[in-house]
Every structure is written in structure tokens, then in C-alpha cells.
Amino acid sequence: RWRVLESYVRRSSSSRYHRHAMLAVAFALLHCAALSVAAAAAAAGPFRFSNTHGDHMVLQQAPAKAQIWGFGTAGQSVSVVTTAAGGTPVKATVAPDGTWQVALDPVKASGNPVTVTATSGTTSITLKDVLYGDVWFCSGQSNMQFTVDQAFNASAEVAAAANFPHIRLFTAANVPSLTPLTELAANGVAQPWAVASPAS
């Protein structure tokens, strides 16, 4: 494809300046076409939750409206229902960029796990053992990576983690990106949502 464009440019002008300019335009057109194909593919992906969601996750409690979002095919209708909201569905439509998002009704923390089910067409996906509570984002310099097993009396503290099943953990990996991301990179989840335990 590139050879055809280059051959056309050489026949169209004997001027080196014009030839380089037309080659630049041709390259830009090919680049835009590639981006369009990639965008179309992204907007027609499988119906799923964002990779920041998962079983055992925590949703921010009332008065906030917890946000649930994910991906699908542009134009699809999405219905989300939780066992905490009395079975009342919240609806959305997948946007042109292939993403969807709903704001759930506010729910106070109770310690009782709920399920969150999203449905689009004949496909349903479910998050299980979800709690409402307070979500804390921990970020900063290298001391933020100080883990419990590095602490004084670590073995006793790690063993005691099983006594706090309402504490849930999620760890994002240190994966850089040169461009903005809609969600974490494919290898950007170091630890999916997990119940506090000696293993997590």
C-alpha cells in the first residue's frame, strides 16, 4: 500500500518539496485510517466490567452514588441491578467509545455482601461478595509499598488478617503508559480485589 502511494507521488510532481509534502499527507491519512480501525474495534468489544471491578470489591457508601462501569458495543442498552437496591435496575447505553457507566442509588454500609449484575441483550455478568463502605486510595512515594510482612511482629499481624474479612484489598501495578488510559493496562492489576487474609 505504501509503495503504491509513493509511486503515485513520484509521478505527480518532480519537485522534491511537493513530493515530501504529499508523502507526509499520505502517511497522515494512513495513520488516521489505522486509528479509526482501532477506535471501531474498541467500540465493539465484549460486554464486561472495567478491570478495576471484581468479586469482593468495595463500593463507596452513602451519601455517594457508587459508580459501576465497563465496556461493550456502542449503542447497546445496559441494565444494572444490585441486591442492595431492592432489585430496581439502573439503565445506561454504551457510548460511542465503547464504555458504559451507571450511578447506583446510595446505600449505607451494613457489612452484608451484595451482588451486582449487569445485563446487555442476552449477556449477564455478575460481581459477587461486594460490600458497601469507604474506599481509600493509597498512593505516593516508595514508602507506600511498605507491606505488613516487612513490619515488626509481622507473623502475628499477618495471621490476624483473617479476623477482618470486611477489609478488602486491590493493588494496581506500577505500569507506565505514554498515553491516557480508560482503565488499567492489561498487566496493570497486581492484585485483584481480595478479602483480607494471610494470603492477601
Disulfide bonds with the S-S distance in Angstrom:
none
